[in-house]
Amino acid sequence: MNFDFNRGPTRRRALLWAGLASGVLLTAGCGTGGLQAGSADKARGKQLFVEKCGSCHTLADAGTQGKIGPNLDDAFSGPREQGFAESTIRNVVHDQILFPVTNPSGVDVGKNGVENKVTGMPAKLVTGDDASDVAAYVASVAGLPPGGGTATGPATTPAPPPAATTTEETTTEATTTEETTTEATTTAPAGGGSSAQVAQGKQVFETAGCTSCHTLKDANATGTVGPNLDDVKPSRDKVVERVTNGKGVMPSFKGQLTPQQIAAVAAYVSTVAGM
């Protein structure tokens, strides 16, 4: 068994355990994000978590299965068993939201033994009351069976994973006779993809977490962590390269999206950016 803390989930759990240890200091007023106490809107926190965090983190109560960042149920189940209070977990989560490790060292061992640099977490994906709501929500449910936490409000259904290319193309092309006719008689969009591929790419963009980091008018995305795509107007090849390999705080999606999905999102972004 490999206990190398510079690799994969083991390293990530170790980092979170270290964070929880520092959480004890928070009770003495040592936290950099301020002590979190009092009421919070956990239902709102759940909604924000699904929108902003779910593409990277697994959390059973939220129905998210992201694998780029730590599995929060795994990370916090041990501390709960050790007696860490929910208030301590809440403070740790809040500090991690505001002051995360944005450029960690080490590597993850992915599929087929391929090593990838550990991806950092962008700072301040949510701030103010939103950050407090997310921290309170995560602290109330992480490491507990679904429904076993204290969050209130209706269940939030995460966005479905992008459909396979063939299914999306078939559905799109069969929707109306007019669309099928247009597909057959017009040239490809400026980005180089077919109308069906561009439609699939939009779905990928909206469900893979891109909207939380990037601004793109066509997708009603207003993220500010990464570049404003309407301003940059990246080429199709550039989008493929960035989505595949990542850069800076942007993770590689090579293991999260299929080559067809990456090609589709590249066709979409390069077609609509700046329009």
N, C-alpha and C positions, 0 to 999 in steps of 0.2 A: 504494500500500500504506500502510495506516495504522499508524504507529509510536507512536501516542498511548498512553503507559504507564498512563493512567488508564482505559483501556477494555479490558474483556474478558480473553481468555486471554493477550494480550501483556503486559498489566499484571501478571497473576498470575505469569507466568513470570519477569518482571523482579523481582518481590518474592522469589520463591524463589531466583533467582540471587543477590540481595542476601543472603538467608539463608545460602546456601552460602559466600559470601565471608566472612560472619561465622563460618562453621564453621571457617575456618582459625584464627581467634582462639581457638576452643574448645581447640585443641591446646595452647594456652598457658595453659589454665586459666581462660579468660574467660567460659565459658558459664554462663548463669543456671540451667540445669537439671542441672548436674553432668555430668562426663565419663562417657560410656557406654563400658564396656569389659567384656571377659570374656564368658562364655557367656550365652545367652538362649534361650528356648524359641520358636523361629521358627514352628513349627507352631501353637503356641498364639497367637502374634502374628498369623498369617494368619487364624485363626478369629475373633479379636477385630476384626481389620481389616474383615472381611466384615460382621460384626454391627454395628460402631460407626461405620465410616468409609465403607463401600462405597456407601451411598446418596448420598454427596456427591462421591466421587472415583473416577476411572477408574484401574484398575491391572490390567494384562493378566494377570499371574500369579494374581491373586485372582478374576478373572472378573467384576470390578465395572465398572460403566459410569456411575457418578454424574457429573453435569455441573454441580453447584452449585459445587464447589470445583475447584482445579486438577487437570488430568490429570497424575498423578504420573509416568507414563512419559515424557511430553513434558518435564516439569519437570526430570527428573534424567538424561535421556539425554545432554544437552549437557555437564553437569558430568562425567559418566563419561568422555566422549570427551576432555575436557580433563585427565583424570588425577586427579580427586578420588577419594580412597580411600573404600572402603565405610565405614570407621570415621568419617570426617568426615561423610558423609551420615547415618549413624546418629545422630550428635550433633545435627545440624541438625533431623532429624525429631523427635527426642526433645524438643528445645527448642520446636519448633512445636506439639507436643501440649500441653505444659504452659503455654506462654506465647504463644499465637497472637495474631494481629491480630483482635480481636473486633469492631471497628467501623471497617473500612477506608473510605477516601474513594474517590470515583470511581464510575463506572457500567459496567455490562455492556450491550452491544448485543445484544439477543435476536432472536427471530424477528420478521420484518417490520419490523426497525429499531427496535423498542421498547427504550427505555433503562430499565434497572432498577438500583437501587443495589447495589453490590457487597456480597455477603453475608459477614459475618465468620464465624469459626470459634469455636465454644464452647471454652472452656478445660477441660482435664483431663477429656475424655471417658473416658480411661483414665489410671490413675495407678500409681505404684509399679512392681512387677515387670511388670504388664500393659503399662504405657507402654514399658518397656524392651523387652519382647517385640515389641510392634508396631513400634517404631523399628528394631529389629534386622531384623525381617522385611522392612519396606519398603526398608531400605537394601540388603538382599541381592537384591532383585528389580526395583526400580523402574528403568525405562529399559532393561531387558534383555528379550529374547524370552521368552515363556512357557516355563517349564521351564529357563531358562538361569541362574537364580539359585542360591543355596545353601540355600534353605529346605528343610526336610525334612518328612516326614509326608504323609499322604494328602491329595489335592486336596480343597479345600472348595468345595462347590457353592453359589453365591449363591442367595438366594431368587428365584424367577421373578418377572417383572414382573406386576402385577395384570392379570387377564383383563378383556376388554371386558365391558361391562355386560350385553349380551344373552347372551353365552356363560355368564356366571356365573349369571344368572337362570335360563337354561334348565337348566343343570346342577343348580342348587339345587332348582328346582321339580320336576325329574324324578327326584330321588334316591329318594323313597319316595312311595307313595300317600298315606300319612298326612300327610306334609309338604305335599303338594299340596292336600289337603283343608283342612288348617289354614290355608294361605295364602289360600284362597278364603272361609273362613268366619269368620276372626277379624279384628279391627280392626288397624290399623297400630300398630307399636310406639310408645312414648311419644315418641321422637325425630321421628316423622313419616314414616319411610321404611318400605317393605315389608320383609318378612323377608329376601327375596332381596337387596335393596339393603343392608340391615344386614350380611348375610353377606359381601357383596363389600367393604363398607367395612372390615370386620375384616381381610380379606386385604390391603387397601391399607395399613392402619395397620401391619400386621406386616412389610410388605415395602418401604415407602417411607422407612424410617429413623425413624419416629415413636417406636418403642420405646426407642431409644437416648437420647432426650431427655425423655420423659414417663413418668409413672407412671399405669398404668391396669390395675386388677385383672383385668378380663375378658380382657385380652390378655397377662397375666403380665408386663407391662412395669413396670420399676422405675427408669427414667431419672430423673435429678434436675437436668438442665440447664434444662428448661422446667417449667411449672406441673404440679402433681399434678392430673390431670384428674378424678380421683375427688373431690377436695376442691372444685375449681372448678365442676364440673358445667356446662360451657358449653352454651349453646343451639346449635341447629343453625345458625342464621344466624351466630353468632359463630365457629363452627368454619370455616364456609365463608369468612368474611372473613379469618381468620388464615391459613388454609392458602393462600388465593389471594394475599394481599398480604404476609404475613409481618409480623413486628414484632420489634425488638431483635435478638437472636441467631438468631431463627427465620427461615429463608429463605422467600421466596415459592416455592410449588410450581406456580405458574401454568404454567410451561413444562415441568414434569416430569410433571404429572398432567393428565388430561383433565377437562373440566367434570363429566362423569359420575362419574369417580373421586373428585373433590373432594366432590360431592354425596353419594356413598356413604359416604365416611369421616366426613362431617359427621353423616349419619344414624346411623352406628354409634356414634360417640363420644357424641352427645347422648342416645342410647338407653341405653347401658350405664354411663356415668360415674356413680360413686357407688353402684352396685348391689352 
